[in-house]
Amino acid sequence: MAYAQIKGCVILTVGLQFFLVLWSYMYDDGKGAKPLPRPLQHQPRDGSDGVAIKTQTPRNPEASPASAMKDPGLGAEEWDRIQRALHWGGPDHQVTTVNMSTSPDNSTFVINDLKNTYHVGDELHVTIVAKNFAGVPKRYGGDFFQAKVYSGKQKASVFGEVLDHQNGTYSARFTLPWAGEASVAVRLIHSSEAVLVLKQHRNTDSDRIYFHGYFVGKNPQGARVEERVECNIKWDGVVLSAQRNCCCEYQDARTRLTWQCRKPGTLPCDTLVYHSVGGYRNRMTALEKILLDSKHVNRWLKGDARLIRVIASNANIGVREPCKPGLPTLIPAGFYLNNVWTSFVCGARHFTANDTAQCLKDKHIYIMGDSTSRQWFDFLIQTVPTLRRMNLHTMFQVGPLMAVDVQNNIDLHYRSHGLPLRCFKTPMSSLHYMSNEIDDMVGGPHTVIVFNMWAHFTNYPLTFFTYHVFLIRRAVVALLRRAPGTKVVIKTANTGYKCVWQDIYGSDWFSMQLDRILREAFRDVGVYILDVWQMTACHYNTENIHPAPVVIKNEIDILLSFVCPQ
């Protein structure tokens, strides 16, 4: 992930129709109460889930990831629920030309029944109409839209919920949470035709990102040599070589996950020492490249530019309880005003440097995942003056990293989630599976565990990611059973996995699908799911896979509100 930042983003663009949700309106009860934000749900979508760009046929449901390996605690009913959550509609015909796809220039949106004034807490409804490049309204769904209400003057914004009617029209719903003027913005992240491209390459082209393994030892002549070969995961649909006995295999005894590398020219398999990202393969067709180029993705629509005027109200728009495990994710989950996020999920507060140090006092904090979670590690060190980074002489992308505050008895740790990890050359021994790390923790009331996992898994079959997730869930459940006072926070995926050139190595649509799996797996486990997707999707800053410090500060405030609730 950090490699993607250094090498240049390897991502195309997908914005947000975050989770398509069941549309159940709650109206004013006549007593001045305003609708509450809705719990995040998954909207069932009609239409086939084909993966070919030229022809769309229904796919058979994927086999459970437990079928090929030891069951990590994923039952058939749960896997079926996850597949329903992931289902995404799309074209019902062959796509042979880009003119058949959704045009960001021809598509539009209109505010429904705009009032002269609204009150804080009222809802606003918008209709989005998708049209192709010939200006013809589309008759099927599957486009990936992102919507928000915002005020540049007030540095305010709120995430919009988008519902796909599967007929070329979409509804967006917003809560209006601040007083003042506001506008609506809608962005086409991917056409439904581009989503087909992403599906196809995810399911059939998993080695488009590959890795290098470095074998170090003495050759038959006694000279010390290093031999570099291609490596990747061993999983159904990921083929390193069609030849038998081609490869060295390394299976982790606890997770039963296997890493494989082509056999080096002279050295034996037990001399594998280092790992790094290898490179990227682009096997897109000419049509696919056009559907994913900058003219067709991540484009703002021209639509209703009328201003929304909101006046103050005494009515509550939601009762916020202390931040604690098991709270549902709401839509919207909160809003920005003057660059400060107010949560609708729980009573989050805002922390000074001294507040942060006092909150983390006498705590062991373990942060695991990718470079977006490492941003939290770095931010805490920058925030707390007495928290000092230790030089463990490790590679920063991988870890382990550590900082200590002797004065406040704080130790802060970071480690990557392990293979598959896109990084610079690093010792294989530094790459630990996250579930194994959690299994080895003692836990307890002074322990805080924060993790995320998504960006390095976008090119693999969903079953592979799901297997990883359920290994981690099993480890978390066991940890909470033996040490129920442990605080566990899951940081969701964020938006911003985009690039200015066409590619299929990662996207917000990929990220959103993986994020759905993670949320489904942990929704009843007793952890706190910290939704940063909405926080990054609606902020005015240019989206980046590594969010700006102002966004990170607001994310950290919610984390600390969970660690130290009111």
Solvent accessible surface area in square Angstrom, and as a share of the most:
residue,aa,sasa,rsa
1,M,2,0.01
2,A,4,0.03
3,Y,25,0.10
4,A,1,0.01
5,Q,103,0.46
6,I,92,0.47
7,K,113,0.48
8,G,25,0.24
9,C,40,0.24
10,V,9,0.05
11,I,1,0.00
12,L,1,0.00
13,T,2,0.01
14,V,0,0.00
15,G,0,0.00
16,L,1,0.00
17,Q,1,0.00
18,F,2,0.01
19,F,2,0.01
20,L,0,0.00
21,V,2,0.01
22,L,87,0.43
23,W,58,0.21
24,S,62,0.40
25,Y,78,0.30
26,M,96,0.43
27,Y,176,0.67
28,D,78,0.40
29,D,87,0.45
30,G,71,0.69
31,K,176,0.75
32,G,38,0.36
33,A,48,0.37
34,K,31,0.13
35,P,17,0.11
36,L,83,0.41
37,P,6,0.04
38,R,12,0.04
39,P,63,0.40
40,L,30,0.15
41,Q,64,0.28
42,H,37,0.16
43,Q,33,0.15
44,P,85,0.54
45,R,11,0.04
46,D,108,0.56
47,G,45,0.43
48,S,30,0.19
49,D,30,0.15
50,G,1,0.01
51,V,29,0.17
52,A,31,0.24
53,I,9,0.05
54,K,126,0.53
55,T,59,0.34
56,Q,23,0.10
57,T,82,0.47
58,P,109,0.68
59,R,77,0.28
60,N,131,0.67
61,P,108,0.68
62,E,35,0.16
63,A,68,0.52
64,S,26,0.17
65,P,2,0.01
66,A,18,0.14
67,S,84,0.54
68,A,66,0.51
69,M,38,0.17
70,K,121,0.51
71,D,79,0.41
72,P,1,0.01
73,G,44,0.43
74,L,5,0.03
75,G,37,0.35
76,A,86,0.67
77,E,149,0.67
78,E,30,0.14
79,W,15,0.05
80,D,69,0.36
81,R,55,0.20
82,I,0,0.00
83,Q,39,0.17
84,R,140,0.51
85,A,5,0.04
86,L,14,0.07
87,H,54,0.24
88,W,0,0.00
89,G,2,0.02
90,G,8,0.07
91,P,0,0.00
92,D,88,0.46
93,H,51,0.23
94,Q,101,0.45
95,V,0,0.00
96,T,90,0.52
97,T,51,0.30
98,V,30,0.17
99,N,84,0.43
100,M,53,0.24
101,S,1,0.01
102,T,1,0.01
103,S,1,0.01
104,P,2,0.01
105,D,73,0.38
106,N,53,0.27
107,S,1,0.01
108,T,47,0.27
109,F,10,0.04
110,V,72,0.41
111,I,3,0.02
112,N,56,0.29
113,D,133,0.69
114,L,45,0.22
115,K,119,0.50
116,N,136,0.70
117,T,66,0.38
118,Y,6,0.02
119,H,76,0.34
120,V,22,0.13
121,G,0,0.00
122,D,23,0.12
123,E,30,0.13
124,L,2,0.01
125,H,53,0.24
126,V,0,0.00
127,T,37,0.22
128,I,0,0.00
129,V,38,0.22
130,A,0,0.00
131,K,56,0.24
132,N,27,0.14
133,F,65,0.27
134,A,78,0.60
135,G,32,0.30
136,V,81,0.46
137,P,82,0.52
138,K,14,0.06
139,R,158,0.58
140,Y,18,0.07
141,G,0,0.00
142,G,0,0.00
143,D,0,0.00
144,F,0,0.00
145,F,0,0.00
146,Q,3,0.01
147,A,2,0.01
148,K,21,0.09
149,V,0,0.00
150,Y,80,0.30
151,S,11,0.07
152,G,59,0.56
153,K,199,0.84
154,Q,48,0.21
155,K,94,0.40
156,A,4,0.03
157,S,5,0.03
158,V,0,0.00
159,F,3,0.01
160,G,1,0.01
161,E,4,0.02
162,V,2,0.01
163,L,13,0.07
164,D,7,0.04
165,H,81,0.36
166,Q,39,0.17
167,N,78,0.40
168,G,1,0.01
169,T,40,0.24
170,Y,0,0.00
171,S,21,0.14
172,A,0,0.00
173,R,3,0.01
174,F,1,0.00
175,T,3,0.02
176,L,2,0.01
177,P,9,0.06
178,W,8,0.03
179,A,44,0.34
180,G,27,0.26
181,E,84,0.37
182,A,3,0.02
183,S,23,0.15
184,V,11,0.06
185,A,14,0.11
186,V,1,0.01
187,R,18,0.06
188,L,0,0.00
189,I,0,0.00
190,H,0,0.00
191,S,4,0.03
192,S,1,0.01
193,E,0,0.00
194,A,1,0.00
195,V,2,0.01
196,L,2,0.01
197,V,0,0.00
198,L,0,0.00
199,K,2,0.01
200,Q,47,0.21
201,H,9,0.04
202,R,9,0.03
203,N,33,0.17
204,T,95,0.55
205,D,8,0.04
206,S,3,0.02
207,D,30,0.15
208,R,0,0.00
209,I,1,0.00
210,Y,44,0.17
211,F,2,0.01
212,H,25,0.11
213,G,1,0.01
214,Y,23,0.09
215,F,0,0.00
216,V,22,0.12
217,G,12,0.12
218,K,144,0.61
219,N,32,0.16
220,P,108,0.68
221,Q,149,0.66
222,G,44,0.43
223,A,52,0.40
224,R,176,0.64
225,V,40,0.23
226,E,87,0.39
227,E,34,0.15
228,R,148,0.54
229,V,21,0.12
230,E,29,0.13
231,C,0,0.00
232,N,1,0.00
233,I,4,0.02
234,K,93,0.39
235,W,25,0.09
236,D,107,0.56
237,G,51,0.49
238,V,9,0.05
239,V,97,0.56
240,L,12,0.06
241,S,26,0.17
242,A,102,0.79
243,Q,139,0.62
244,R,220,0.80
245,N,130,0.67
246,C,27,0.16
247,C,18,0.11
248,C,2,0.01
249,E,92,0.41
250,Y,62,0.23
251,Q,109,0.49
252,D,38,0.19
253,A,96,0.74
254,R,123,0.45
255,T,2,0.01
256,R,100,0.37
257,L,4,0.02
258,T,17,0.10
259,W,5,0.02
260,Q,14,0.06
261,C,0,0.00
262,R,96,0.35
263,K,100,0.43
264,P,13,0.08
265,G,76,0.73
266,T,77,0.45
267,L,9,0.04
268,P,76,0.48
269,C,46,0.28
270,D,123,0.64
271,T,25,0.14
272,L,26,0.13
273,V,56,0.32
274,Y,68,0.26
275,H,0,0.00
276,S,7,0.04
277,V,11,0.07
278,G,21,0.20
279,G,11,0.10
280,Y,46,0.17
281,R,67,0.24
282,N,70,0.36
283,R,117,0.43
284,M,14,0.06
285,T,66,0.39
286,A,79,0.61
287,L,32,0.16
288,E,1,0.01
289,K,74,0.31
290,I,72,0.36
291,L,2,0.01
292,L,1,0.01
293,D,27,0.14
294,S,65,0.42
295,K,144,0.61
296,H,19,0.09
297,V,6,0.04
298,N,50,0.26
299,R,70,0.26
300,W,115,0.40
301,L,15,0.07
302,K,150,0.64
303,G,32,0.31
304,D,19,0.10
305,A,92,0.71
306,R,114,0.42
307,L,71,0.35
308,I,1,0.00
309,R,116,0.42
310,V,7,0.04
311,I,82,0.41
312,A,77,0.59
313,S,35,0.23
314,N,160,0.82
315,A,26,0.21
316,N,114,0.59
317,I,21,0.10
318,G,18,0.17
319,V,132,0.76
320,R,106,0.39
321,E,70,0.31
322,P,66,0.42
323,C,3,0.02
324,K,94,0.40
325,P,66,0.42
326,G,46,0.44
327,L,25,0.12
328,P,76,0.48
329,T,18,0.11
330,L,24,0.12
331,I,2,0.01
332,P,2,0.01
333,A,5,0.04
334,G,0,0.00
335,F,17,0.07
336,Y,1,0.01
337,L,58,0.29
338,N,101,0.52
339,N,29,0.15
340,V,64,0.37
341,W,5,0.02
342,T,40,0.23
343,S,5,0.03
344,F,9,0.04
345,V,24,0.14
346,C,0,0.00
347,G,14,0.14
348,A,25,0.19
349,R,79,0.29
350,H,89,0.40
351,F,9,0.04
352,T,83,0.48
353,A,42,0.33
354,N,102,0.52
355,D,51,0.26
356,T,3,0.02
357,A,8,0.07
358,Q,95,0.42
359,C,8,0.05
360,L,4,0.02
361,K,85,0.36
362,D,57,0.29
363,K,30,0.13
364,H,75,0.33
365,I,3,0.01
366,Y,59,0.23
367,I,1,0.00
368,M,7,0.03
369,G,0,0.00
370,D,1,0.01
371,S,5,0.03
372,T,0,0.00
373,S,0,0.00
374,R,24,0.09
375,Q,38,0.17
376,W,0,0.00
377,F,0,0.00
378,D,37,0.19
379,F,33,0.14
380,L,1,0.00
381,I,25,0.13
382,Q,142,0.63
383,T,30,0.17
384,V,0,0.00
385,P,98,0.62
386,T,45,0.26
387,L,4,0.02
388,R,156,0.57
389,R,123,0.45
390,M,89,0.40
391,N,109,0.56
392,L,73,0.36
393,H,158,0.71
394,T,50,0.29
395,M,38,0.17
396,F,93,0.39
397,Q,6,0.03
398,V,0,0.00
399,G,1,0.01
400,P,42,0.26
401,L,20,0.10
402,M,53,0.23
403,A,0,0.00
404,V,34,0.19
405,D,1,0.01
406,V,136,0.78
407,Q,137,0.61
408,N,8,0.04
409,N,94,0.48
410,I,4,0.02
411,D,25,0.13
412,L,0,0.00
413,H,41,0.18
414,Y,2,0.01
415,R,36,0.13
416,S,2,0.01
417,H,2,0.01
418,G,0,0.00
419,L,14,0.07
420,P,0,0.00
421,L,5,0.02
422,R,3,0.01
423,C,0,0.00
424,F,81,0.34
425,K,85,0.36
426,T,1,0.01
427,P,53,0.33
428,M,36,0.16
429,S,92,0.59
430,S,19,0.12
431,L,20,0.10
432,H,62,0.28
433,Y,28,0.11
434,M,6,0.03
435,S,7,0.04
436,N,15,0.07
437,E,40,0.18
438,I,0,0.00
439,D,60,0.31
440,D,95,0.49
441,M,23,0.10
442,V,129,0.74
443,G,17,0.16
444,G,11,0.10
445,P,95,0.60
446,H,96,0.43
447,T,7,0.04
448,V,2,0.01
449,I,1,0.01
450,V,0,0.00
451,F,0,0.00
452,N,0,0.00
453,M,2,0.01
454,W,2,0.01
455,A,0,0.00
456,H,2,0.01
457,F,0,0.00
458,T,1,0.01
459,N,1,0.01
460,Y,1,0.01
461,P,11,0.07
462,L,7,0.04
463,T,14,0.08
464,F,6,0.03
465,F,1,0.00
466,T,0,0.00
467,Y,2,0.01
468,H,10,0.04
469,V,0,0.00
470,F,0,0.00
471,L,6,0.03
472,I,2,0.01
473,R,41,0.15
474,R,102,0.37
475,A,3,0.02
476,V,1,0.00
477,V,53,0.30
478,A,29,0.22
479,L,0,0.00
480,L,31,0.15
481,R,175,0.64
482,R,111,0.41
483,A,11,0.08
484,P,109,0.68
485,G,36,0.35
486,T,8,0.05
487,K,54,0.23
488,V,3,0.02
489,V,0,0.00
490,I,1,0.01
491,K,1,0.01
492,T,0,0.00
493,A,0,0.00
494,N,0,0.00
495,T,1,0.00
496,G,4,0.04
497,Y,0,0.00
498,K,24,0.10
499,C,12,0.07
500,V,119,0.69
501,W,119,0.42
502,Q,56,0.25
503,D,1,0.00
504,I,0,0.00
505,Y,17,0.07
506,G,0,0.00
507,S,0,0.00
508,D,0,0.00
509,W,1,0.00
510,F,2,0.01
511,S,0,0.00
512,M,0,0.00
513,Q,2,0.01
514,L,3,0.02
515,D,2,0.01
516,R,1,0.00
517,I,0,0.00
518,L,5,0.02
519,R,16,0.06
520,E,7,0.03
521,A,1,0.01
522,F,2,0.01
523,R,119,0.43
524,D,126,0.65
525,V,29,0.17
526,G,34,0.33
527,V,5,0.03
528,Y,7,0.03
529,I,28,0.14
530,L,2,0.01
531,D,12,0.06
532,V,0,0.00
533,W,0,0.00
534,Q,0,0.00
535,M,0,0.00
536,T,10,0.06
537,A,3,0.02
538,C,1,0.00
539,H,8,0.04
540,Y,109,0.42
541,N,50,0.25
542,T,130,0.76
543,E,33,0.15
544,N,82,0.42
545,I,9,0.05
546,H,19,0.08
547,P,11,0.07
548,A,28,0.22
549,P,99,0.62
550,V,44,0.25
551,V,4,0.02
552,I,6,0.03
553,K,67,0.28
554,N,6,0.03
555,E,0,0.00
556,I,3,0.02
557,D,4,0.02
558,I,11,0.06
559,L,4,0.02
560,L,1,0.00
561,S,2,0.01
562,F,3,0.01
563,V,7,0.04
564,C,25,0.15
565,P,59,0.37
566,Q,144,0.64
